Amino acid sequence: MSLDFLAGRKKGLGTAAVVLAVAFLVSLSETAPLDYSLSEARKVFEAIRHIQAAGTLPEKGALREIVIKESEFNSYIAYRIEHEKSEIMKKLELKFFNGNILEGHIFLDLKGQKLSRFLNPKMDIYFEAFLEVDNGRGRMKMKKIFLNGQPVHPMVLDMIITIASRVEPMEISSLDDWYTLPYGIRNIHVHKGRAVFYY
């Protein structure tokens, strides 16, 4: 199954798994070498430093923006997976589309955790989601989720987050939770192949 598994998705919708990505970034792990561009990963680190150095604007100030390409964001995630130690996250790859919709691929290894006998500890997850953002907070509204090739209810992913948080603390406990966007980011607009971060 590839990231194009949702071939029937209505054209014009966009995808943004940014909140889910941010929620899992605290638990990224070192695993086999991943395919990514170091120069693209550096662009995201530079963008983060730029946003942090800029400081926050007054509430009524005009927002500034910075554009991150899909490939740059994925290289940033892959770099962190390779260089930060975790027991869970092995892969996270996103595809950006218009309208704050995203498709994503996550691979988790929950070997050694207490799981239902119906769950394989090696979890290959594909999803389509809408990124909802409101004044510096965001959350994911899942549209479709496939676990190891089978469609599942979003509550299954909530259960997986709960299990993962026993190993490494996460700032969300459910996909319905609002999450404070990092680095002073106030809004995110996702388009095909790129995301615009407003700060």
MARBA-3410 file (N, C-alpha, C, O; in Angstrom, 1 decimal):
199
0.9,-1.2,0.0,0.0,0.0,0.0,0.9,1.2,0.0,1.8,1.3,0.8 ~ 0.6,2.2,-0.9,1.4,3.4,-1.0,0.6,4.6,-0.4,-0.5,4.4,0.0 ~ 1.3,5.7,-0.4,0.6,6.9,0.1,-0.5,7.4,-0.8,-1.3,8.2,-0.5 ~ -0.6,6.8,-2.0,-1.7,7.1,-2.9,-2.8,6.1,-2.8,-3.7,5.9,-3.7 ~ -2.9,5.5,-1.6,-3.9,4.4,-1.3,-5.3,5.0,-1.4,-6.3,4.2,-1.6
-5.5,6.3,-1.2,-6.8,6.9,-1.3,-7.1,7.5,-2.6,-7.4,8.7,-2.8 ~ -7.0,6.6,-3.7,-7.2,7.1,-5.0,-8.5,7.7,-5.3,-8.7,8.6,-6.2 ~ -9.5,7.3,-4.5,-10.8,7.8,-4.7,-11.1,9.1,-4.0,-12.2,9.6,-4.0 ~ -10.1,9.7,-3.3,-10.3,10.9,-2.5,-10.7,12.1,-3.5,-10.2,12.2,-4.6 ~ -11.7,12.9,-3.0,-12.2,14.0,-3.8,-11.1,14.9,-4.1,-10.4,15.4,-3.2
-10.9,15.3,-5.4,-9.9,16.2,-5.8,-10.1,17.6,-5.2,-11.3,18.0,-5.1 ~ -9.0,18.3,-5.0,-9.1,19.6,-4.4,-9.0,19.7,-2.9,-8.7,20.7,-2.4 ~ -9.2,18.5,-2.2,-9.0,18.5,-0.8,-7.5,18.4,-0.5,-6.8,17.9,-1.3 ~ -7.1,19.0,0.7,-5.7,19.0,1.0,-5.5,18.1,2.2,-6.5,17.9,3.0 ~ -4.2,17.7,2.5,-4.0,16.9,3.7,-2.9,17.5,4.5,-1.9,18.0,4.0
-3.0,17.5,5.9,-2.0,18.1,6.8,-2.0,17.3,8.1,-2.8,17.6,9.0 ~ -1.1,16.4,8.2,-0.9,15.6,9.4,0.1,16.3,10.3,0.7,15.6,11.1 ~ 0.1,17.6,10.2,1.2,18.3,11.0,1.0,18.1,12.5,1.9,17.9,13.2 ~ -0.3,18.2,13.0,-0.5,18.1,14.4,-0.1,16.7,14.9,0.6,16.6,15.9 ~ -0.5,15.7,14.2,-0.1,14.4,14.5,1.4,14.2,14.5,2.0,13.6,15.4
2.0,14.8,13.5,3.5,14.7,13.4,4.1,15.4,14.6,5.0,14.8,15.2 ~ 3.6,16.6,15.0,4.2,17.3,16.1,4.0,16.5,17.4,4.9,16.4,18.2 ~ 2.8,15.9,17.5,2.5,15.1,18.7,3.5,13.9,18.9,3.8,13.5,20.0 ~ 3.9,13.3,17.7,4.7,12.1,17.8,6.2,12.5,17.7,7.0,11.7,18.1 ~ 6.6,13.7,17.4,8.0,14.1,17.2,8.7,13.9,18.5,9.9,13.6,18.5
8.0,14.0,19.7,8.7,13.8,21.0,9.1,12.4,21.2,9.9,12.1,22.1 ~ 8.6,11.5,20.3,8.9,10.1,20.5,9.5,9.5,19.3,9.4,8.3,19.1 ~ 10.3,10.3,18.5,10.9,9.8,17.4,12.2,8.9,17.8,12.8,9.2,18.8 ~ 12.5,7.9,16.9,13.5,7.0,17.4,14.6,6.8,16.4,14.5,7.2,15.2 ~ 15.6,6.1,16.8,16.7,5.7,16.0,16.4,4.4,15.4,16.1,3.4,16.2
16.5,4.2,14.1,16.2,2.9,13.5,17.1,2.8,12.3,18.2,3.4,12.2 ~ 16.8,1.9,11.4,17.6,1.7,10.2,17.7,3.0,9.4,16.8,3.8,9.5 ~ 18.8,3.2,8.7,19.0,4.5,8.0,17.8,4.8,7.1,17.3,3.9,6.4 ~ 17.3,6.0,7.1,16.1,6.4,6.3,16.6,7.2,5.1,17.7,7.8,5.1 ~ 15.7,7.2,4.1,16.0,7.9,2.8,15.5,9.3,3.0,14.3,9.6,3.0
16.5,10.3,3.1,16.1,11.7,3.2,17.2,12.6,2.7,18.4,12.1,2.6 ~ 16.9,13.9,2.5,17.9,14.8,2.1,18.3,15.7,3.3,17.5,16.3,3.9 ~ 19.6,15.6,3.7,20.1,16.4,4.8,19.9,17.9,4.5,19.6,18.7,5.5 ~ 20.2,18.3,3.3,20.1,19.7,3.0,18.6,20.2,3.2,18.4,21.3,3.6 ~ 17.6,19.4,2.8,16.2,19.7,3.0,15.9,19.7,4.5,15.1,20.6,4.9
16.4,18.8,5.2,16.1,18.8,6.7,16.7,20.1,7.3,16.0,20.6,8.2 ~ 17.9,20.5,6.9,18.5,21.7,7.4,17.6,22.9,7.2,17.6,23.8,8.0 ~ 16.9,23.0,6.0,16.0,24.1,5.7,14.9,24.3,6.8,14.6,25.4,7.2 ~ 14.4,23.1,7.3,13.4,23.2,8.3,14.0,23.6,9.6,13.4,24.4,10.3 ~ 15.1,23.1,10.0,15.8,23.6,11.2,16.1,25.1,11.1,15.9,25.8,12.1
16.5,25.5,10.0,16.7,27.0,9.8,15.5,27.8,9.9,15.4,28.9,10.5 ~ 14.4,27.2,9.4,13.1,27.9,9.5,12.6,28.0,11.0,12.1,29.0,11.4 ~ 12.8,26.9,11.7,12.5,26.9,13.1,13.3,28.0,13.9,12.7,28.7,14.7 ~ 14.6,28.0,13.6,15.4,29.0,14.3,15.0,30.4,13.9,15.0,31.3,14.8 ~ 14.6,30.6,12.7,14.2,32.0,12.2,12.9,32.4,12.9,12.8,33.5,13.4
11.9,31.4,13.1,10.7,31.7,13.8,10.9,32.1,15.2,10.4,33.0,15.8 ~ 11.8,31.3,15.8,12.1,31.5,17.3,12.8,32.8,17.5,12.5,33.5,18.4 ~ 13.7,33.2,16.6,14.5,34.4,16.7,13.5,35.6,16.5,13.8,36.7,17.0 ~ 12.5,35.5,15.7,11.6,36.6,15.3,10.8,37.0,16.5,10.4,38.2,16.5 ~ 10.5,36.1,17.4,9.7,36.4,18.5,8.2,36.5,18.1,7.9,36.4,16.9
7.3,36.7,19.1,5.9,36.8,18.9,5.5,38.2,18.6,6.0,39.2,19.1 ~ 4.5,38.4,17.8,3.9,39.7,17.4,2.7,40.0,18.4,2.2,39.1,19.0 ~ 2.4,41.3,18.5,1.1,41.6,19.3,0.0,40.9,18.6,0.0,40.6,17.4 ~ -1.1,40.7,19.4,-2.2,39.9,18.9,-2.8,40.5,17.6,-3.2,39.7,16.8 ~ -2.8,41.8,17.4,-3.3,42.4,16.2,-2.3,42.6,15.1,-2.7,43.2,14.1
-1.1,42.2,15.3,-0.1,42.4,14.3,-0.3,41.5,13.1,-0.8,40.4,13.2 ~ 0.2,42.0,11.9,0.1,41.2,10.7,1.0,40.0,10.9,2.2,40.1,11.2 ~ 0.5,38.8,10.6,1.3,37.6,10.7,2.3,37.5,9.6,2.1,37.8,8.5 ~ 3.5,37.0,10.0,4.5,36.6,9.0,4.3,35.2,8.6,3.6,34.4,9.2 ~ 4.9,34.8,7.5,4.8,33.4,7.0,6.1,32.8,6.5,7.0,33.6,6.1
6.1,31.5,6.6,7.3,30.8,6.0,6.7,29.5,5.4,5.9,28.9,5.9 ~ 7.3,29.2,4.2,6.8,28.0,3.5,7.8,26.9,3.6,9.0,27.0,3.4 ~ 7.2,25.7,3.9,8.0,24.5,4.0,7.4,23.5,3.0,6.2,23.2,2.9 ~ 8.3,23.0,2.1,7.9,22.0,1.1,7.6,20.6,1.8,8.2,20.3,2.8 ~ 6.8,19.9,1.2,6.5,18.5,1.7,7.7,17.7,1.8,7.9,17.0,2.8
8.6,17.7,0.8,9.8,16.9,0.9,10.8,17.4,2.0,11.5,16.6,2.6 ~ 10.8,18.7,2.2,11.6,19.3,3.3,11.1,18.8,4.7,11.9,18.4,5.5 ~ 9.8,18.9,4.8,9.2,18.4,6.1,9.4,17.0,6.4,9.8,16.6,7.5 ~ 9.3,16.1,5.3,9.5,14.7,5.5,11.0,14.4,5.8,11.3,13.5,6.5 ~ 11.9,15.2,5.1,13.3,15.0,5.4,13.7,15.4,6.9,14.5,14.7,7.5
13.0,16.4,7.4,13.2,16.8,8.8,12.7,15.7,9.7,13.4,15.4,10.7 ~ 11.6,15.2,9.4,11.1,14.1,10.3,12.0,12.9,10.2,12.3,12.3,11.3 ~ 12.4,12.5,9.0,13.3,11.3,8.9,14.6,11.5,9.6,15.2,10.6,10.2 ~ 15.1,12.7,9.5,16.4,13.1,10.2,16.2,12.8,11.7,17.1,12.3,12.4 ~ 15.1,13.3,12.2,14.9,13.2,13.7,14.7,11.7,14.1,15.1,11.3,15.1
14.0,11.0,13.2,13.8,9.6,13.5,15.1,8.9,13.6,15.4,8.0,14.5 ~ 16.0,9.2,12.7,17.4,8.6,12.7,18.3,9.0,13.8,19.1,8.2,14.3 ~ 18.1,10.2,14.3,19.1,10.7,15.3,18.6,10.8,16.7,19.4,11.1,17.6 ~ 17.3,10.7,16.9,16.7,10.7,18.3,16.3,9.3,18.7,15.8,8.5,17.9 ~ 16.5,9.0,20.0,16.3,7.6,20.4,14.9,7.5,21.0,14.4,8.2,21.9
14.2,6.5,20.5,12.8,6.2,21.0,12.6,4.7,20.7,13.3,4.0,20.0 ~ 11.6,4.2,21.4,11.3,2.7,21.3,10.1,2.5,20.3,9.8,1.3,20.0 ~ 9.5,3.5,19.9,8.2,3.4,19.2,8.2,3.7,17.7,8.0,2.9,16.8 ~ 8.5,5.0,17.4,8.3,5.6,16.1,9.4,5.1,15.2,10.6,5.3,15.5 ~ 9.1,4.5,14.1,10.1,4.0,13.1,10.0,4.8,11.8,10.9,4.9,11.0
8.8,5.3,11.5,8.6,6.0,10.2,7.4,6.9,10.4,6.3,6.6,10.9 ~ 7.5,8.1,9.8,6.4,9.0,9.6,6.6,9.8,8.3,7.5,10.6,8.2 ~ 5.7,9.6,7.4,5.8,10.3,6.1,4.4,10.9,5.8,3.4,10.3,5.9 ~ 4.5,12.2,5.3,3.2,12.9,5.0,3.1,13.3,3.6,4.2,13.5,2.9 ~ 1.9,13.4,3.1,1.7,14.1,1.8,0.7,15.2,2.0,-0.3,15.1,2.6
1.1,16.4,1.5,0.3,17.6,1.6,-0.6,17.8,0.4,-0.2,17.6,-0.7 ~ -1.8,18.2,0.6,-2.8,18.6,-0.4,-3.4,19.9,-0.1,-3.3,20.4,1.0 ~ -4.2,20.4,-1.0,-4.9,21.7,-0.8,-6.0,21.5,0.3,-6.6,20.4,0.4 ~ -6.3,22.5,1.0,-7.4,22.5,1.9,-7.2,21.9,3.3,-8.1,21.5,3.9 ~ -5.9,21.9,3.7,-5.6,21.3,5.0,-6.0,19.9,5.2,-6.4,19.5,6.3
-5.8,19.1,4.1,-6.1,17.6,4.2,-4.7,17.0,4.1,-3.8,17.4,3.3 ~ -4.5,15.8,4.7,-3.2,15.1,4.6,-3.4,13.7,4.4,-4.4,13.1,4.9 ~ -2.5,13.0,3.8,-2.4,11.6,3.9,-1.0,11.3,4.5,0.0,12.0,4.3 ~ -1.0,10.3,5.4,0.2,9.9,6.1,0.4,8.4,6.2,-0.5,7.6,6.1 ~ 1.7,8.1,6.4,2.1,6.7,6.7,2.9,6.7,8.0,4.0,7.4,8.0
2.5,6.0,8.9,3.2,5.8,10.2,3.6,4.3,10.4,2.7,3.5,10.2 ~ 4.8,4.1,10.8,5.1,2.7,11.2,5.6,2.7,12.7,6.5,3.4,13.1 ~ 4.8,2.0,13.5,5.1,1.9,15.0,5.5,0.5,15.3,5.0,-0.5,14.8 ~ 6.4,0.4,16.3,6.8,-0.9,16.8,6.5,-0.9,18.3,7.3,-0.4,19.1 ~ 5.4,-1.6,18.7,5.0,-1.7,20.1,5.3,-3.0,20.7,4.7,-3.5,21.6
6.4,-3.7,20.2,6.8,-5.0,20.7,7.1,-4.8,22.2,7.8,-3.9,22.6 ~ 6.6,-5.7,23.0,6.9,-5.7,24.5,5.8,-5.0,25.3,5.9,-5.0,26.5 ~ 4.9,-4.3,24.6,3.8,-3.6,25.3,2.6,-4.5,25.4,2.4,-5.4,24.6 ~ 1.7,-4.2,26.4,0.5,-5.0,26.6,-0.5,-4.6,25.6,-1.0,-3.5,25.6 ~ -0.8,-5.5,24.6,-1.7,-5.2,23.6,-2.8,-6.2,23.5,-2.7,-7.3,24.1
-3.9,-5.9,22.9,-5.0,-6.8,22.7,-4.4,-7.9,21.8,-3.6,-7.7,20.9 ~ -4.9,-9.2,22.0,-4.4,-10.3,21.2,-4.7,-10.1,19.7,-4.2,-10.8,18.8 ~ -5.6,-9.1,19.4,-6.0,-8.9,18.0,-5.1,-7.9,17.3,-5.3,-7.7,16.1 ~ -4.2,-7.3,18.1,-3.3,-6.3,17.5,-1.9,-6.8,17.3,-1.3,-7.4,18.2 ~ -1.4,-6.6,16.1,0.0,-6.9,15.8,0.9,-5.7,16.4,0.6,-4.6,16.1
1.9,-6.0,17.2,2.7,-4.9,17.7,3.4,-4.1,16.7,3.8,-2.9,16.9 ~ 3.6,-4.6,15.5,4.2,-3.9,14.4,3.0,-3.3,13.6,2.3,-4.0,12.9 ~ 2.9,-2.0,13.7,1.7,-1.3,13.1,2.0,-0.4,12.0,2.7,0.6,12.1 ~ 1.5,-0.8,10.8,1.6,0.0,9.6,0.3,0.8,9.4,-0.7,0.2,9.2 ~ 0.4,2.1,9.6,-0.8,2.9,9.6,-0.8,3.9,8.5,0.1,4.6,8.3
-1.9,3.9,7.7,-2.1,4.9,6.6,-3.4,5.7,7.0,-4.4,5.1,7.5 ~ -3.4,7.0,6.8,-4.5,7.8,7.1,-4.7,9.0,6.2,-3.8,9.4,5.5 ~ -6.0,9.5,6.2,-6.3,10.7,5.6,-6.9,11.6,6.7,-7.8,11.1,7.4 ~ -6.5,12.8,6.8,-7.0,13.7,7.9,-7.2,15.1,7.4,-6.5,15.6,6.5 ~ -8.0,15.9,8.2,-8.1,17.3,8.0,-7.5,18.0,9.2,-7.7,17.6,10.4
-6.6,19.0,9.0,-6.0,19.8,10.0,-6.8,21.0,10.4,-7.0,21.9,9.5 ~ -7.3,21.0,11.6,-8.1,22.1,12.0,-7.2,23.0,12.9,-6.6,22.5,13.9 ~ -7.1,24.3,12.6,-6.3,25.2,13.4,-7.1,26.4,13.8,-7.9,26.9,13.1 ~ -6.9,26.7,15.1,-7.6,27.9,15.7,-6.7,28.6,16.7,-6.5,28.2,17.8 ~ -6.3,29.8,16.2,-5.5,30.7,17.1,-4.4,30.0,17.8,-4.3,30.0,19.1
-3.5,29.4,17.1,-2.3,28.8,17.7,-2.5,27.4,18.2,-1.6,26.8,18.8 ~ -3.7,26.8,18.0,-3.9,25.5,18.4,-4.3,24.6,17.2,-4.9,25.2,16.3 ~ -4.1,23.4,17.3,-4.5,22.5,16.1,-4.9,21.1,16.6,-4.6,20.7,17.7 ~ -5.7,20.5,15.8,-6.0,19.1,16.0,-6.3,18.4,14.7,-6.6,19.1,13.7 ~ -6.2,17.1,14.7,-6.5,16.3,13.5,-7.9,15.7,13.6,-8.3,15.2,14.6
-8.6,15.9,12.4,-9.9,15.3,12.3,-9.7,14.1,11.2,-9.7,14.4,10.0 ~ -9.6,12.9,11.7,-9.4,11.8,10.9,-10.6,11.5,10.0,-11.7,11.4,10.4 ~ -10.3,11.2,8.7,-11.3,10.9,7.7,-11.3,9.4,7.4,-12.3,8.7,7.4 ~ -10.1,8.8,7.3,-9.9,7.4,7.0,-8.6,6.9,7.7,-7.6,7.6,7.6 ~ -8.7,5.7,8.2,-7.5,5.1,8.8,-7.4,3.6,8.4,-8.4,2.9,8.5
-6.3,3.2,8.0,-6.0,1.8,7.7,-4.9,1.3,8.6,-3.8,1.9,8.6 ~ -5.1,0.2,9.3,-4.1,-0.4,10.2,-3.8,-1.8,9.6,-4.6,-2.7,9.5 ~ -2.5,-1.9,9.2,-2.1,-3.1,8.6,-3.0,-3.6,7.5,-3.3,-4.8,7.3 ~ -3.4,-2.6,6.7,-4.2,-2.9,5.5,-5.7,-2.9,5.7,-6.4,-3.1,4.7 ~ -6.2,-2.8,6.9,-7.6,-3.0,7.2,-8.1,-1.6,7.7,-7.5,-1.0,8.5
-9.3,-1.2,7.2,-9.9,0.0,7.7,-10.3,-0.1,9.2,-10.8,-1.1,9.6 ~ -10.0,0.9,10.0,-10.3,0.9,11.4,-11.0,2.2,11.8,-10.9,3.2,11.1 ~ -11.7,2.2,13.0,-12.3,3.4,13.6,-11.2,4.3,14.2,-10.2,3.7,14.7 ~ -11.4,5.6,14.1,-10.4,6.5,14.8,-10.1,6.2,16.2,-8.9,6.4,16.7 ~ -11.0,5.6,17.0,-10.7,5.3,18.4,-9.6,4.3,18.5,-9.0,4.2,19.6
-9.4,3.5,17.5,-8.3,2.5,17.5,-6.9,3.3,17.6,-6.0,2.9,18.3 ~ -6.8,4.4,16.8,-5.6,5.2,16.9,-5.5,5.8,18.2,-4.4,6.0,18.8 ~ -6.6,6.3,18.8,-6.6,6.8,20.2,-6.0,5.8,21.2,-5.2,6.1,22.0 ~ -6.4,4.5,21.0,-5.9,3.5,21.9,-4.4,3.3,21.7,-3.7,3.1,22.7 ~ -3.9,3.4,20.4,-2.5,3.2,20.2,-1.7,4.4,20.8,-0.7,4.1,21.4
-2.3,5.6,20.7,-1.6,6.7,21.4,-1.5,6.5,22.9,-0.5,6.8,23.5 ~ -2.6,6.0,23.5,-2.6,5.7,24.9,-1.5,4.7,25.3,-0.8,4.9,26.2 ~ -1.4,3.6,24.5,-0.4,2.6,24.7,1.0,3.2,24.5,1.9,2.9,25.4 ~ 1.2,4.0,23.5,2.5,4.6,23.2,2.9,5.5,24.3,4.1,5.6,24.7 ~ 2.0,6.3,24.9,2.3,7.2,25.9,2.8,6.6,27.2,3.3,7.2,28.1
2.5,5.3,27.4,3.0,4.6,28.6,4.5,4.4,28.5,5.2,4.3,29.5 ~ 5.0,4.4,27.2,6.5,4.2,27.0,7.2,5.5,27.0,8.2,5.7,27.7 ~ 6.6,6.5,26.3,7.2,7.8,26.2,6.0,8.8,26.3,5.1,8.8,25.5 ~ 6.1,9.8,27.2,5.0,10.8,27.4,4.7,11.5,26.1,5.7,11.9,25.4 ~ 3.5,11.8,25.9,3.0,12.6,24.7,2.1,13.7,25.3,1.5,13.5,26.3
2.0,14.8,24.5,1.2,15.9,25.0,-0.2,15.8,24.6,-1.0,16.6,25.0 ~ -0.6,14.8,23.9,-2.0,14.5,23.6,-2.3,13.1,24.0,-1.5,12.2,24.0 ~ -3.6,12.9,24.3,-4.0,11.5,24.7,-5.1,11.0,23.7,-5.5,9.9,23.7 ~ -5.6,11.9,22.8,-6.6,11.6,21.9,-6.4,12.4,20.6,-5.9,13.6,20.7 ~ -6.9,11.9,19.5,-6.8,12.7,18.3,-7.8,13.9,18.4,-7.6,14.9,17.6
-8.8,13.9,19.3,-9.7,15.0,19.4,-9.1,16.1,20.3,-9.7,17.2,20.4 ~ -7.9,15.9,20.9,-7.3,16.9,21.8,-6.8,18.0,20.9,-6.3,17.8,19.8 ~ -7.0,19.3,21.4,-6.3,20.4,20.8,-4.9,20.4,21.3,-4.6,20.2,22.5 ~ -4.0,20.8,20.4,-2.6,20.8,20.7,-2.0,22.2,20.4,-2.3,22.7,19.3 ~ -1.3,22.7,21.3,-0.7,24.1,21.1,0.5,23.9,20.1,1.4,23.1,20.3
0.4,24.7,19.0,1.4,24.6,18.0,2.7,25.1,18.5,2.7,26.1,19.3 ~ 3.8,24.5,18.1,5.1,24.9,18.7,5.7,26.2,18.0,5.2,26.7,17.0 ~ 6.7,26.7,18.7,7.5,27.8,18.2,6.8,29.1,17.9,7.2,30.0,17.2 ~ 5.6,29.3,18.6,4.8,30.5,18.3,4.1,30.5,17.0,3.6,31.6,16.6 ~ 3.9,29.4,16.4,3.1,29.3,15.2,1.6,29.6,15.5,1.1,29.0,16.4
1.0,30.4,14.7,-0.4,30.8,15.0,-1.4,30.1,14.0,-2.5,29.9,14.4 ~ -0.9,29.8,12.8,-1.8,29.2,11.8,-1.0,28.4,10.8,0.2,28.6,10.7 ~ -1.7,27.5,10.2,-1.1,26.7,9.2,-2.1,26.5,8.0,-3.2,26.1,8.2 ~ -1.6,26.8,6.8,-2.4,26.5,5.6,-1.6,25.4,4.8,-0.5,25.7,4.4 ~ -2.3,24.3,4.5,-1.6,23.3,3.7,-2.1,23.3,2.3,-3.3,23.4,2.1
-1.2,23.2,1.4,-1.5,23.2,-0.1,-0.8,22.0,-0.7,0.0,21.3,0.0 ~ -1.1,21.7,-1.9,-0.5,20.5,-2.5,1.1,20.7,-2.5,1.6,21.6,-3.2 ~ 1.8,19.8,-1.8,3.2,19.8,-1.9,3.9,20.8,-1.0,5.1,20.9,-0.9 ~ 3.1,21.6,-0.2,3.7,22.6,0.7,2.8,23.0,1.8,1.6,22.8,1.7 ~ 3.4,23.6,2.8,2.6,24.1,4.0,3.1,25.5,4.3,4.3,25.7,4.3
2.2,26.4,4.6,2.5,27.7,5.0,2.3,27.9,6.5,1.2,27.7,6.9 ~ 3.3,28.3,7.2,3.2,28.4,8.6,3.2,30.0,8.9,4.1,30.7,8.5 ~ 2.2,30.4,9.7,2.1,31.8,10.0,2.5,32.0,11.5,2.0,31.2,12.4 ~ 3.3,33.0,11.7,3.8,33.3,13.1,3.8,34.7,13.4,4.2,35.1,14.5
END
